[in-house]
Amino acid sequence: MRIAVMGSGGVGGYFGGLLAQAGEDVTFIARGEHLQAIQSKGLRVESVHGDFNVRPAKATDDPSTVGTVDAVLFATKTFHIEEAAAAMQPMVGPETVILPLQNGVEAPERLLTVFEPENVLVGACWIISAVAEPGVIRQASEVRRIALGELDGRITPRVEDIAAALRRAGATVEVSAEINKELWTKFLWVAAFSGLAAVTRVPLGELLGCAETRQLFERAMQEIEALAEASGVTLDEDVVAKTVAFAEGVEPTATASMQRDIMEGRPSELAAQNGFVAQRGAALGVPVPVNTFVCSVLLPLERRARAAGTGTRMDTD
């Protein structure tokens, strides 16, 4: 299978690296020092599941040189979706499928403004992974799960083919007829964790270990659960309890990518996470005070980072 990874950071670099290590024909789309390191030294993955090197690794900053591929792992930051979608058009033919793995719930809808419905899948992933240095991905979670499905919920051969390739590579993969439910379930976890971790500037273990911030974490998730229901997506009745249990099993030193971006003064996915909750909540009349507070508190830092224009490369996840 010919696969392009659009956005070769923590998520794209890791899953793309697994696929390349397993023998798939993978091309990494990256920029700057990260690209140079991959081209000169290959891609190194340091993982709790075992370290490995993809060397040589196929990598470029010009999607037009790649040719048409069978699948695109689409893993750029949410604020790069439109830019990246336009850039990758030369790689997308009538049979190409695009699997978005962004945080948030809007990526498939935004991709549909550029591509045909036949090209776009829905995906969600659970992983803690980041670029440790140019050319090096550090993956720190036992979980490395992807859920995917068609826009209309059908289970199709092409979805099964991509799932099979990812399973062969070592990922935990679920093909879902309720992929929007999966997407919102992941969003409930990542938005609550990312926002509150960015405000408190502590890792997950400390966030959960403090009764007051643990309560805020649960309330933020309850707000997103209500918002999902108002948006036509019913989550499991015990989704908040299940997510807290999941969080308790994650490495306590874990941090969220949005949290790291904000703490390091880079533009973040605030608009697609707590900002989206605040905006959609207001539009649908769903009270979301915790998420609105988180967005409001972080907004000045987000505006400062965007004014500085730092750390906006598309190869970060």
Residue frames relative to the residue before (quaternion, step in Angstrom):
aa qw qx qy qz dx dy dz
M 1.0000 0.0000 0.0000 0.0000 0.00 0.00 0.00
R 0.2976 -0.7377 0.5793 0.1778 3.59 -0.89 0.95
I 0.0081 -0.8200 0.5667 -0.0801 3.53 -0.54 1.22
A 0.1449 -0.7488 0.6392 0.0990 3.56 -1.07 0.80
V 0.2307 -0.7449 0.6110 0.1364 3.54 -1.07 0.79
M 0.1162 -0.7981 0.5903 0.0339 3.56 -0.40 1.24
G 0.7631 0.1543 -0.1726 0.6034 3.53 -0.11 1.37
S 0.0286 0.8668 -0.4928 0.0704 3.57 0.32 1.30
G 0.2916 0.7644 -0.5161 0.2535 3.56 0.91 0.95
G 0.8523 -0.1540 0.0943 0.4909 3.54 -1.14 -0.66
V 0.7224 0.4104 -0.2443 0.5000 3.59 0.91 -0.87
G 0.7299 0.4283 -0.2497 0.4706 3.58 0.63 -1.10
G 0.6557 0.5165 -0.3155 0.4514 3.55 0.97 -0.85
Y 0.6730 0.4984 -0.3081 0.4514 3.57 0.96 -0.81
F 0.7312 0.4084 -0.2622 0.4794 3.60 0.65 -1.04
G 0.6214 0.5207 -0.3427 0.4746 3.60 1.07 -0.64
G 0.6308 0.5323 -0.3228 0.4631 3.55 1.06 -0.76
L 0.6282 0.5261 -0.3311 0.4679 3.58 0.98 -0.82
L 0.6758 0.4996 -0.2962 0.4538 3.58 0.89 -0.95
A 0.6562 0.5000 -0.3104 0.4722 3.60 0.96 -0.83
Q 0.6399 0.5282 -0.3157 0.4603 3.57 1.00 -0.86
A 0.6943 0.4692 -0.2631 0.4781 3.57 1.13 -0.69
G 0.6590 -0.5634 0.2915 0.4042 3.58 1.27 0.10
E 0.4761 0.6507 -0.4608 0.3709 3.60 1.22 0.11
D 0.4856 -0.6471 0.5089 0.2939 3.58 -1.23 0.56
V 0.0581 0.8401 -0.5263 0.1180 3.58 0.01 1.35
T 0.0875 -0.7566 0.6459 0.0530 3.55 -1.04 0.87
F 0.2604 -0.7707 0.5687 0.1217 3.55 -0.83 1.07
I 0.2037 -0.7435 0.6255 0.1201 3.57 -0.93 0.97
A 0.1547 0.7853 -0.5729 0.1765 3.56 -0.55 1.19
R 0.2934 -0.7491 0.5686 0.1714 3.54 -1.34 0.02
G 0.8480 0.2903 -0.1395 0.4210 3.50 -1.41 0.11
E 0.8392 -0.1750 0.1442 0.4944 3.52 -1.14 -0.75
H 0.5939 0.5648 -0.3603 0.4455 3.57 1.10 -0.66
L 0.6542 0.4995 -0.2997 0.4824 3.59 0.94 -0.90
Q 0.6661 0.5162 -0.3100 0.4401 3.59 0.82 -0.98
A 0.6625 0.5034 -0.3084 0.4611 3.57 0.98 -0.85
I 0.6491 0.5084 -0.3235 0.4642 3.60 0.95 -0.83
Q 0.6746 0.5011 -0.2989 0.4522 3.57 0.93 -0.88
S 0.7485 0.4199 -0.2263 0.4607 3.59 0.93 -0.85
K 0.8247 0.2104 -0.0764 0.5194 3.59 0.98 -0.83
G 0.5313 -0.6043 0.4201 0.4197 3.58 1.26 -0.14
L 0.5184 -0.6046 0.4950 0.3474 3.55 -1.32 -0.05
R 0.1468 -0.7775 0.6068 0.0755 3.56 -0.80 1.02
V 0.1191 -0.7744 0.6194 0.0492 3.55 -0.97 0.94
E 0.1110 -0.7589 0.6405 0.0389 3.54 -0.83 1.09
S 0.0832 0.8387 -0.5172 0.1491 3.56 -0.34 1.28
V 0.5612 -0.5809 0.4728 0.3524 3.53 -1.23 0.53
H 0.6622 0.4844 -0.2997 0.4868 3.59 1.26 -0.35
G 0.7062 -0.3969 0.2587 0.5261 3.58 1.29 0.01
D 0.3994 -0.7178 0.5236 0.2259 3.55 -0.95 0.93
F 0.0822 0.7821 -0.6173 0.0224 3.55 -1.21 0.49
N 0.2946 -0.7329 0.5864 0.1794 3.54 -1.35 0.33
V 0.2043 -0.7165 0.6506 0.1472 3.54 -1.10 0.77
R 0.2816 0.7605 -0.5241 0.2603 3.55 -0.19 1.30
P 0.4638 -0.3059 -0.8120 0.1788 1.46 -1.33 2.13
A 0.2744 -0.7364 0.5944 0.1704 3.55 -1.27 0.44
K 0.3798 -0.7057 0.5489 0.2374 3.56 -0.99 0.83
A 0.1651 0.7941 -0.5625 0.1606 3.59 -0.63 1.11
T 0.0604 0.7851 -0.6125 0.0695 3.54 -1.12 0.75
D 0.3590 -0.6940 0.5632 0.2689 3.56 -1.29 0.21
D 0.6778 0.4640 -0.2667 0.5041 3.57 1.32 0.06
P 0.2788 -0.8018 0.5041 0.1588 3.62 -0.09 1.23
S 0.5971 0.5969 -0.3692 0.3885 3.60 1.11 -0.55
T 0.6475 0.5178 -0.3198 0.4587 3.61 1.22 -0.32
V 0.5828 0.6341 -0.3561 0.3625 3.59 1.23 -0.31
G 0.3548 -0.7124 0.5208 0.3088 3.56 0.97 -0.86
T 0.6787 -0.4863 0.3522 0.4229 3.56 -1.29 0.11
V 0.1662 -0.7925 0.5828 0.0677 3.56 -0.92 0.94
D 0.5810 -0.5777 0.4433 0.3636 3.54 -1.31 0.25
A 0.8090 -0.0036 0.0517 0.5856 3.56 1.02 -0.81
V 0.1905 -0.7407 0.6327 0.1213 3.52 -1.27 0.60
L 0.2239 -0.6997 0.6596 0.1591 3.54 -0.94 0.94
F 0.1372 -0.8263 0.5458 0.0210 3.55 -0.36 1.28
A 0.1433 0.8407 -0.4910 0.1777 3.56 -0.07 1.33
T 0.2902 0.7444 -0.5444 0.2555 3.58 0.98 0.77
K 0.6359 -0.4566 0.4243 0.4551 3.56 -1.31 0.02
T 0.6154 -0.5763 0.3852 0.3752 3.57 -1.12 0.58
F 0.6805 0.4900 -0.3148 0.4445 3.61 1.02 -0.64
H 0.6559 0.4631 -0.3218 0.5019 3.60 1.30 0.11
I 0.3520 0.7832 -0.4787 0.1829 3.62 1.22 -0.01
E 0.7131 0.4556 -0.2819 0.4522 3.60 0.69 -1.00
E 0.6451 0.5212 -0.3183 0.4593 3.58 0.94 -0.87
A 0.6937 0.4740 -0.2734 0.4684 3.56 0.86 -0.98
A 0.6309 0.5397 -0.3372 0.4438 3.59 0.98 -0.80
A 0.6546 0.5024 -0.3141 0.4695 3.57 0.95 -0.83
A 0.6758 0.5156 -0.2945 0.4367 3.58 0.95 -0.90
M 0.7438 0.4359 -0.2368 0.4480 3.58 0.99 -0.76
Q 0.3532 0.7674 -0.4807 0.2351 3.61 1.20 0.07
P 0.6449 0.5287 -0.3579 0.4201 3.67 0.91 -0.68
M 0.6628 0.5044 -0.3123 0.4568 3.63 1.15 -0.41
V 0.6855 0.5089 -0.2601 0.4511 3.57 1.24 -0.41
G 0.0707 -0.7907 0.6081 0.0060 3.54 -0.63 1.20
P 0.7633 -0.3775 0.2468 0.4626 3.61 -1.25 -0.04
E 0.7496 0.3870 -0.2105 0.4940 3.61 1.07 -0.68
T 0.4880 0.6756 -0.4320 0.3446 3.61 1.24 -0.06
V 0.1620 -0.7721 0.6053 0.1061 3.56 -1.02 0.79
I 0.2338 -0.7647 0.5920 0.1009 3.54 -1.03 0.91
L 0.1237 -0.7935 0.5948 0.0357 3.56 -0.74 1.11
P 0.1785 -0.8024 0.5604 0.1013 3.63 -0.26 1.20
L 0.1012 -0.8083 0.5799 0.0150 3.55 -0.93 0.98
Q 0.3054 0.7781 -0.4941 0.2390 3.57 1.16 0.58
N 0.5147 -0.5245 0.5494 0.3976 3.49 -1.41 0.11
G 0.6650 0.4733 -0.3596 0.4521 3.58 -1.19 0.42
V 0.4338 -0.7091 0.5042 0.2341 3.55 -1.34 0.08
E 0.5983 0.6373 -0.3284 0.3577 3.60 1.25 -0.09
A 0.4729 0.7312 -0.4301 0.2382 3.62 1.14 -0.45
P 0.6710 0.4848 -0.3456 0.4419 3.67 0.74 -0.82
E 0.6520 0.5196 -0.3165 0.4525 3.58 0.92 -0.87
R 0.6814 0.4803 -0.2909 0.4695 3.58 0.95 -0.83
L 0.6221 0.5261 -0.3450 0.4661 3.60 1.07 -0.62
L 0.6306 0.5585 -0.3321 0.4244 3.59 1.09 -0.66
T 0.5711 0.5603 -0.3992 0.4478 3.61 1.22 -0.12
V 0.7244 0.3903 -0.2216 0.5232 3.60 1.28 -0.33
F 0.8076 0.2367 -0.0857 0.5332 3.58 0.94 -0.92
E 0.5951 -0.5611 0.4419 0.3686 3.53 -1.32 0.34
P 0.6250 -0.5410 0.3927 0.4031 3.62 -1.12 0.49
E 0.6101 0.5786 -0.3471 0.4155 3.59 1.12 -0.65
N 0.6762 0.4995 -0.2879 0.4586 3.59 1.21 -0.43
V 0.7435 0.4706 -0.2028 0.4296 3.57 1.12 -0.67
L 0.1490 -0.7490 0.6411 0.0760 3.53 -0.99 0.98
V 0.3701 -0.6591 0.5844 0.2952 3.55 -1.36 -0.11
G 0.0408 0.8203 -0.5677 0.0558 3.56 -0.86 0.92
A 0.0456 -0.7565 0.6509 0.0445 3.52 -1.29 0.44
C 0.0662 -0.8058 0.5871 0.0405 3.57 -1.04 0.70
W 0.2306 -0.7384 0.6230 0.1160 3.51 -1.27 0.65
I 0.3437 0.7185 -0.5269 0.2967 3.56 -0.38 1.22
I 0.1881 -0.7220 0.6441 0.1686 3.56 -1.25 0.45
S 0.2534 0.7564 -0.5382 0.2720 3.53 -0.34 1.31
A 0.0301 0.8047 -0.5896 0.0628 3.58 -1.04 0.74
V 0.5370 -0.5573 0.5070 0.3795 3.54 -1.34 0.21
A 0.2722 -0.7829 0.5415 0.1407 3.59 -0.54 1.19
E 0.7335 -0.1542 0.1234 0.6504 3.53 1.16 -0.77
P 0.6990 -0.4531 0.2935 0.4689 3.64 -1.11 0.28
G 0.8299 0.1910 -0.1718 0.4952 3.55 -0.81 1.07
V 0.7132 0.4046 -0.2381 0.5206 3.59 1.27 -0.02
I 0.1346 -0.7656 0.6270 0.0509 3.57 -0.85 1.06
R 0.1169 -0.7818 0.6092 0.0633 3.57 -0.90 0.94
Q 0.0936 -0.8067 0.5834 -0.0137 3.56 -0.58 1.25
A 0.1301 -0.8767 0.4629 -0.0150 3.55 -0.45 1.27
S 0.6703 0.5066 -0.3080 0.4463 3.63 1.18 -0.03
E 0.5319 -0.5981 0.4879 0.3482 3.55 -1.15 0.62
V 0.6817 0.4630 -0.2819 0.4914 3.56 1.04 -0.77
R 0.0953 0.7487 -0.6509 0.0819 3.55 -1.08 0.87
R 0.2029 0.8374 -0.4565 0.2219 3.48 0.79 1.20
I 0.0834 -0.7585 0.6448 0.0445 3.53 -1.17 0.76
A 0.0995 -0.7360 0.6645 0.0824 3.56 -1.12 0.79
L 0.0512 0.8085 -0.5837 0.0549 3.59 -0.93 0.81
G 0.0994 0.7882 -0.6024 0.0771 3.49 -1.27 0.47
E 0.6178 -0.5315 0.4300 0.3885 3.53 -1.36 0.09
L 0.6578 -0.5085 0.3851 0.4006 3.55 -1.25 0.45
D 0.7643 0.3651 -0.1908 0.4962 3.59 0.99 -0.82
G 0.6030 -0.6165 0.3390 0.3759 3.59 1.25 0.24
R 0.4638 0.6768 -0.4629 0.3356 3.61 1.21 -0.01
I 0.3214 -0.6813 0.6142 0.2350 3.55 -1.26 0.49
T 0.0226 -0.8449 0.5315 -0.0558 3.57 -0.25 1.28
P 0.6554 -0.5187 0.3664 0.4089 3.60 -1.20 0.40
R 0.6619 0.5129 -0.3388 0.4289 3.61 0.92 -0.75
V 0.6224 0.5111 -0.3417 0.4844 3.57 1.09 -0.64
E 0.6466 0.5159 -0.3118 0.4675 3.57 0.97 -0.84
D 0.6330 0.5380 -0.3333 0.4459 3.61 1.03 -0.76
I 0.6718 0.4770 -0.3017 0.4798 3.59 0.89 -0.90
A 0.6361 0.5271 -0.3263 0.4594 3.57 0.98 -0.84
A 0.6551 0.5182 -0.3162 0.4499 3.59 0.94 -0.85
A 0.6454 0.5157 -0.3236 0.4613 3.59 0.99 -0.80
L 0.6676 0.4926 -0.2979 0.4722 3.58 0.96 -0.84
R 0.6353 0.5160 -0.3338 0.4677 3.59 1.03 -0.73
R 0.6362 0.5230 -0.3349 0.4579 3.58 0.95 -0.84
A 0.6725 0.5040 -0.2879 0.4591 3.57 1.10 -0.70
G 0.6432 -0.5612 0.3130 0.4164 3.60 1.24 -0.24
A 0.5332 0.6269 -0.4149 0.3881 3.60 1.24 -0.11
T 0.4161 -0.6352 0.5792 0.2965 3.53 -1.31 0.39
V 0.0088 -0.8397 0.5377 -0.0758 3.58 -0.51 1.18
E 0.0646 -0.7769 0.6257 0.0291 3.53 -1.05 0.85
V 0.2374 -0.7212 0.6334 0.1492 3.55 -0.92 0.95
S 0.0793 -0.8524 0.5163 -0.0256 3.56 -0.53 1.19
A 0.3459 -0.7082 0.5808 0.2036 3.52 -1.08 0.84
E 0.7078 0.3422 -0.2335 0.5722 3.58 1.36 -0.10
I 0.0696 0.8656 -0.4939 0.0445 3.53 0.90 0.95
N 0.6101 0.5396 -0.3755 0.4422 3.63 1.04 -0.53
K 0.5974 0.5362 -0.3483 0.4840 3.57 1.14 -0.61
E 0.6429 0.5118 -0.3140 0.4755 3.59 0.98 -0.83
L 0.6539 0.5330 -0.3101 0.4384 3.56 0.95 -0.92
W 0.6956 0.4551 -0.2714 0.4851 3.58 0.91 -0.90
T 0.6058 0.5462 -0.3599 0.4530 3.60 1.07 -0.62
K 0.6507 0.4840 -0.3072 0.4980 3.57 0.98 -0.81
F 0.6458 0.5385 -0.3192 0.4371 3.58 0.96 -0.90
L 0.6067 0.5664 -0.3424 0.4403 3.57 1.02 -0.82
W 0.6814 0.4809 -0.2719 0.4801 3.57 0.97 -0.89
V 0.7607 0.4308 -0.2477 0.4176 3.55 0.58 -1.14
A 0.6512 0.5111 -0.3360 0.4493 3.61 0.98 -0.71
A 0.6603 0.4954 -0.3150 0.4684 3.59 0.93 -0.85
F 0.6733 0.4898 -0.2880 0.4731 3.58 0.89 -0.94
S 0.6879 0.5013 -0.2973 0.4325 3.59 0.74 -1.05
G 0.6988 0.4944 -0.2828 0.4328 3.55 0.81 -1.02
L 0.7232 0.4326 -0.2576 0.4727 3.57 0.78 -1.00
A 0.6236 0.5189 -0.3471 0.4706 3.60 1.08 -0.61
A 0.6441 0.5129 -0.3235 0.4663 3.58 1.06 -0.71
V 0.6533 0.5001 -0.3140 0.4738 3.60 1.04 -0.74
T 0.7527 0.3991 -0.2161 0.4769 3.59 0.83 -0.98
R 0.2443 -0.8026 0.4991 0.2168 3.58 1.21 -0.60
V 0.5499 0.5588 -0.4269 0.4508 3.57 1.01 0.84
P 0.5527 -0.6002 0.4489 0.3643 3.62 -1.19 0.40
L 0.7511 -0.4477 0.2594 0.4101 3.52 -1.33 0.36
G 0.6472 0.5451 -0.3345 0.4149 3.60 0.89 -0.86
E 0.6801 0.4674 -0.2879 0.4859 3.58 0.97 -0.82
L 0.6031 0.5568 -0.3525 0.4494 3.57 1.08 -0.68
L 0.7185 0.4286 -0.2438 0.4906 3.57 0.91 -0.94
G 0.6592 0.5517 -0.2982 0.4149 3.57 1.13 -0.63
C 0.6497 0.4509 -0.3038 0.5312 3.56 1.29 -0.23
A 0.4743 -0.7133 0.4320 0.2823 3.61 -0.57 1.14
E 0.6715 0.5178 -0.3079 0.4314 3.58 0.95 -0.86
T 0.7177 0.4171 -0.2709 0.4874 3.62 0.85 -0.88
R 0.5710 0.5650 -0.3804 0.4582 3.58 1.15 -0.49
Q 0.6474 0.5098 -0.3153 0.4707 3.58 0.99 -0.82
L 0.6416 0.5124 -0.3212 0.4718 3.59 0.99 -0.80
F 0.6050 0.5581 -0.3363 0.4575 3.57 1.07 -0.80
E 0.6870 0.4697 -0.2822 0.4774 3.57 0.87 -0.91
R 0.6542 0.5074 -0.3177 0.4621 3.60 0.96 -0.80
A 0.6256 0.5304 -0.3411 0.4593 3.60 1.00 -0.76
M 0.6666 0.4874 -0.3006 0.4773 3.58 0.99 -0.79
Q 0.6230 0.5346 -0.3429 0.4567 3.60 1.00 -0.72
E 0.6237 0.5310 -0.3348 0.4659 3.59 1.05 -0.71
I 0.6773 0.4789 -0.2961 0.4735 3.59 0.93 -0.86
E 0.5901 0.5537 -0.3601 0.4643 3.58 1.09 -0.63
A 0.6693 0.4852 -0.2954 0.4790 3.60 0.92 -0.89
L 0.6448 0.5187 -0.3191 0.4619 3.58 1.03 -0.77
A 0.6169 0.5334 -0.3439 0.4653 3.59 1.02 -0.74
E 0.6463 0.5209 -0.3145 0.4605 3.58 0.93 -0.91
A 0.6750 0.4856 -0.2902 0.4737 3.58 0.96 -0.88
S 0.6785 0.4672 -0.2738 0.4964 3.59 1.24 -0.48
G 0.6185 -0.5953 0.3264 0.3957 3.58 1.27 0.18
V 0.6323 0.4967 -0.3350 0.4911 3.59 1.25 0.31
T 0.1712 -0.7963 0.5754 0.0745 3.58 -0.57 1.16
L 0.2299 -0.7799 0.5723 0.1068 3.55 -0.71 1.13
D 0.6818 -0.4540 0.3566 0.4493 3.57 -1.26 0.19
E 0.5935 -0.6126 0.3915 0.3452 3.55 -1.01 0.82
D 0.7631 0.3223 -0.1740 0.5325 3.58 1.08 -0.72
V 0.2075 0.8343 -0.4948 0.1269 3.59 1.18 0.52
V 0.6507 0.5124 -0.3316 0.4518 3.61 0.96 -0.76
A 0.6604 0.5006 -0.3057 0.4688 3.58 0.90 -0.89
K 0.6475 0.5121 -0.3147 0.4685 3.58 0.98 -0.84
T 0.6741 0.4976 -0.3035 0.4537 3.58 0.95 -0.83
V 0.6117 0.5235 -0.3488 0.4797 3.59 1.05 -0.68
A 0.6480 0.5105 -0.3163 0.4685 3.59 0.96 -0.85
F 0.6283 0.5234 -0.3247 0.4753 3.57 1.03 -0.80
A 0.6629 0.5171 -0.3039 0.4481 3.57 0.89 -0.97
E 0.6503 0.5268 -0.3187 0.4449 3.58 1.00 -0.76
G 0.6804 0.4796 -0.2855 0.4749 3.57 1.24 -0.41
V 0.5474 0.6015 -0.3924 0.4296 3.56 1.32 -0.12
E 0.6443 -0.5136 0.4003 0.4010 3.56 -1.20 0.59
P 0.4507 -0.7384 0.4259 0.2650 3.64 -0.59 1.07
T 0.6471 0.5089 -0.3304 0.4617 3.60 1.18 -0.36
A 0.4167 0.7422 -0.4479 0.2737 3.60 1.31 -0.05
T 0.1047 -0.7519 0.6479 0.0622 3.52 -1.18 0.74
A 0.4675 -0.6719 0.5008 0.2813 3.57 -1.24 0.42
S 0.6006 -0.5846 0.3974 0.3737 3.58 -1.11 0.64
M 0.6421 0.5093 -0.3374 0.4631 3.62 0.98 -0.74
Q 0.6153 0.5463 -0.3301 0.4625 3.55 1.05 -0.80
R 0.6751 0.4905 -0.2992 0.4628 3.60 0.87 -0.94
D 0.6369 0.5308 -0.3322 0.4498 3.57 0.96 -0.83
I 0.6870 0.4796 -0.2877 0.4639 3.58 0.84 -0.96
M 0.6747 0.4975 -0.3037 0.4528 3.58 0.91 -0.86
E 0.7300 0.4005 -0.2276 0.5049 3.59 1.14 -0.61
G 0.5610 -0.6655 0.3598 0.3359 3.56 1.27 0.32
R 0.5014 0.6413 -0.4338 0.3862 3.58 1.17 0.54
P 0.5916 -0.5209 0.4484 0.4215 3.61 -1.18 0.35
S 0.1733 -0.8114 0.5562 0.0486 3.56 -0.97 0.87
E 0.5878 -0.5724 0.4473 0.3560 3.53 -1.38 -0.08
L 0.1770 0.8228 -0.5205 0.1444 3.57 1.12 0.58
A 0.6654 0.5219 -0.3166 0.4296 3.60 0.87 -0.90
A 0.7176 0.4433 -0.2477 0.4767 3.58 1.04 -0.75
Q 0.7080 0.4141 -0.2625 0.5082 3.58 1.21 -0.24
N 0.8268 0.1287 -0.0892 0.5402 3.64 -0.22 -1.13
G 0.6021 0.5561 -0.3581 0.4472 3.59 1.11 -0.59
F 0.6330 0.5189 -0.3201 0.4770 3.57 1.01 -0.81
V 0.6472 0.5193 -0.3226 0.4554 3.59 0.92 -0.89
A 0.6652 0.5058 -0.3053 0.4566 3.57 0.91 -0.92
Q 0.6934 0.4818 -0.2777 0.4583 3.57 0.89 -0.96
R 0.6907 0.4614 -0.2828 0.4796 3.59 0.86 -0.95
G 0.6138 0.5521 -0.3478 0.4444 3.59 1.03 -0.71
A 0.6578 0.4997 -0.3039 0.4745 3.56 0.97 -0.89
A 0.6687 0.5159 -0.3022 0.4420 3.59 0.96 -0.87
L 0.7663 0.3630 -0.1876 0.4958 3.59 1.01 -0.81
G 0.4870 -0.6867 0.4218 0.3367 3.58 1.26 -0.01
V 0.4585 0.6538 -0.4611 0.3869 3.58 1.14 0.67
P 0.3733 -0.7352 0.5093 0.2463 3.65 -0.59 1.02
V 0.0545 0.7913 -0.6039 0.0784 3.58 -0.80 1.07
P 0.0131 0.8746 -0.4847 -0.0050 3.63 0.79 0.98
V 0.6458 0.5123 -0.3510 0.4442 3.63 0.94 -0.71
N 0.6872 0.4714 -0.2873 0.4722 3.58 0.85 -0.91
T 0.6271 0.5223 -0.3370 0.4694 3.59 1.06 -0.69
F 0.6323 0.5226 -0.3222 0.4726 3.58 1.01 -0.79
V 0.6502 0.5174 -0.3174 0.4570 3.58 0.88 -0.95
C 0.6670 0.4993 -0.3033 0.4624 3.59 0.86 -0.95
S 0.6698 0.5154 -0.3025 0.4406 3.59 0.88 -0.94
V 0.6728 0.5028 -0.2950 0.4556 3.58 0.95 -0.89
L 0.7345 0.4328 -0.2346 0.4671 3.58 0.98 -0.85
L 0.5107 0.6987 -0.4048 0.2953 3.59 1.17 -0.48
P 0.6460 0.5073 -0.3631 0.4399 3.68 0.83 -0.70
L 0.6492 0.5041 -0.3184 0.4722 3.60 1.02 -0.76
E 0.6296 0.5289 -0.3277 0.4653 3.57 1.05 -0.77
R 0.6686 0.4914 -0.3034 0.4685 3.57 0.92 -0.85
R 0.6229 0.5343 -0.3417 0.4580 3.58 1.03 -0.72
A 0.6725 0.4983 -0.2980 0.4589 3.59 0.92 -0.93
R 0.6760 0.4843 -0.3057 0.4636 3.58 0.94 -0.80
A 0.6170 0.5313 -0.3473 0.4651 3.59 1.08 -0.64
A 0.6710 0.4855 -0.2920 0.4783 3.56 1.09 -0.74
G 0.2990 -0.8077 0.4664 0.2015 3.56 1.23 -0.47
T 0.4414 0.7130 -0.4391 0.3224 3.59 1.13 0.59
G 0.8641 0.2022 -0.1220 0.4445 3.53 -1.30 0.53
T 0.4368 0.7236 -0.4449 0.2962 3.60 0.96 0.75
R 0.3371 0.7646 -0.5045 0.2173 3.60 1.16 0.28
M 0.5262 -0.6760 0.4271 0.2894 3.56 -1.08 0.74
D 0.6208 0.5656 -0.3726 0.3948 3.62 1.13 -0.18
T 0.5727 0.5355 -0.4217 0.4555 3.61 1.19 0.24
D 0.3562 -0.7441 0.5233 0.2136 3.56 -1.07 0.67
